């Protein structure tokens, strides 16, 4: 019988090996004593959800004002973080190169737990990352950040309006955004205006999905340990518009 390279491997025959080894490896890591993992737990952020949101708002105001970037990113901060992380915000954002979360919120190393993909959608991997950030790392804030002129949302609108198709798996990637485009279309308007409404609608829908489908997130909300906010970043002036009620 062939074996994988997992130290604890006792693989079943080919076919179920990958799934078995993944589960076994995860179980082995979880069973390891404190000190044997790559980064020991550190105290969670002491910020309340509202304090965490206020920090992001303050940081964005500094970014818009072109204030000097004073966040901790140097060697000392790297050394401090080598033993573990305690970010204060899980941020679901778009992969767009014009929307780097740490910069537009003036934050440093170890402060934001970021999940990024085109269109700021949430699939299984993204949901698991969100739950890790909230349930394990104890982040008190979750932000779903859309942005002006989002190409993924524009592509979803093109599918809706012109039955557009895209190469590879790009079409599959934007499918979760199409319901937001449909919802935005019912409000009227067309063209760029429809795309911009769909961007906000998509951010709100993703935030609602996380809030309603994750027991870990629901538990944190119920205990008052978490706030969920949707938002939109403006490419031209750098400001973020917040949607705290959706």
Order of alpha helices (4+ residues) and beta strands (2+ residues): alpha-alpha-alpha-beta-alpha-beta-alpha-beta-alpha-alpha-alpha-alpha-beta-beta
